[in-house]
Amino acid sequence: PSTYRIIGSSNSYAQYLPWYPCLNGTLIFEFKTHEPNGLLVYAQSLPYKYLQLSLADGNLRMRMRIGEKDN
């Protein structure tokens, strides 16, 4: 596994090779921030499947689309 530590810039990011989750797929990461809002993870597989983890007013928010509708 690769490890990245991003410090400083508010628009810093790390880009990884595509991730293809399976039925029992696992994604683990740690973060520390003082910002109440921001995008943490966005993964997309074409044409319409995606997973998005973000902070909204200090709360963790997850959105995903794995089929015909957003979940």
Buried (B, 14 or more C-beta within 10 A) or exposed (E): EEEEEEEEEEEEEEEEEEEEBEEEEEEEEEEEEEEEEEEBBEBEEEEEBBBBBBBEEEEEEEEBBEEEEEE
